[in-house]
């Protein structure tokens, strides 16, 4: 059977749909992997996700309200159950009402996760295991952007950090990034790209991080970037600087400032995605002001990426038949796309295979 692509993202997987703080007293409407969903909290305060569609008149349930842990349509008062079935409606018998889709959710590491695909294949074990999540030795701060481009362009961007020299010249960019060799490899279903720089001066962002960790910022450092893509669309980037000559990435903690750049990239449509970004660090985890300073700095950096990616998407849409160059620096992103394509092909083959 020949595989015919029908979508550009994996469905049977966990995606970040929202941050914990995004889901409060009101329902939250969000499009995930082409599915219109509404999120709310039930009577036990657990997250629930159902299709954002009232079976009565097709109104978006996200325009309703939550009462006693139940979702009430804002049009005619239909009350929705967590299983996608209508629970009740004023003056009506609802037994014959058609159900809407219900989606499995989990709340972990400060995020609301959703499984948009086949609900019979939900696997809790496929949730990522994050060293920094729920760990008091680490601090995390981040944000979210809705970006109008194909989510795979963001993965390309994060798997090749050469652009830092140009887009982020005043914060994390420096010419040594261009000069350092890049090594890429595939390990199972992960694509990894590494770059190590030795005996260089730290750029402004990393000078700030050195000072924050009570380290001199005017000495030569060793710097590293280890980008790791894992399905369906997550990129974790180990980054840091250490005083030169002490082992770089392997230097003792008191001689380096190191972090993990966290990137959860959730498709919204073919030309848009939700980008949950942040940084987890293992130094001064109780310093709230430092967390806010790093988060604000990251927000500016990622806003620069957003402008470039949205303009790139517009160019590609206007020139669908133009061939693009592939260079050695693109290897990590190319391998990530191959992994994504392989995952999608496996799903589609199962969906379209004839019944035995």
C-alpha positions, 0 to 999 in steps of 0.5 A: 500500500502506497502512503499518501500524506494526509496531514503534517503532524502526528495525532497519536501523541501528547501535545502541550495545549496550555499552561496550568495558569491558562486554565482558570474559572472560564473555558478555554478554546484552542485549536490543536492539530486541526481539532477545535477543542475546549478545555475546562476543569471538572469538579475535582479540578482536573482538566477536561477537553471536549470538542468545541461544538455544541450538539444543539446548534453548533455554537462554540462551547468555549463561549459558555461558562463552567458551573460546579465543574460542568461546562454550560453552553453560552447559547441555550444552556446545554450542560456538557459531560466530561465524556462528550455526552450531553448531561442535561438541558433546560426543558429538554430530554437529552438522551438522544443527543449525539455526543461530541469528541472527548480528548484525554488530558493530563496535567504535568510539569505545569502544563495541560497535555492533550492526546488529539488522536485515537482515544483507544490508543492513549498511552500515559507512558508516552508523556515525556519524562523531564528532569527539571519538571516538579524538581525543587533543584530546578527553576523554570520560567516561560511563556507562549506565543501563537505563531502563524507558520508551519510548526516544522519551520520552528523545529528547523529553526531550533535545530540549527542555531546558526541564526543566532549570530544574525537574528539575536546579535545583541543577546545570544549571537556571536561570530564564533557560532558560525565558525564552530563545527556542527555535528548531527546524529540520530538516536532512535526517534531523536535527532540531535545537533551539537556545537561546542565553542572554546576559549571565547567571550560570552555574549550579553545574555550569558554574561548576565547568567554568569554574574547571576551565578556569582561567576566572573563574566569578563573571562574566556569561556567554553560554550555549548549548544545541544539540540535534541528533537523528540516526537511529536514536536518537542525540542530541548536544548542544553545550553551554557557557558563555563570558565574556559579550561575546566571541562566545558559542558562537563565542568563542575557546577560552581564554574558554569551557568547551564540551562535547558531551553524548553520548546514545546511546539504544538500544531494548530493548523497547517500554517500556525502553531502554539509555541510554549517556550521557557528555560529551566536552570539548575542554579539559584532555583529560589531566585524569583527575580532571576527567573523573571529576568531570564523569562523576559530576556527569552521573550524578546529573543523568541519574538525576534524568531516569530517575526522571521518565521511568519515572514518566511511562511508568507514567502513560502506560501507565495512561492510553493514551487521554489526549491530551497537549498539544504546545507550541512547546518540543516542536517538536524532539522532534516532528520527531525522531519524524516522522523515526523514523516515516519511517525505519520506514515505509520499512523496513516498505514494503520488507519487505512489498512483493510480490516482482517 
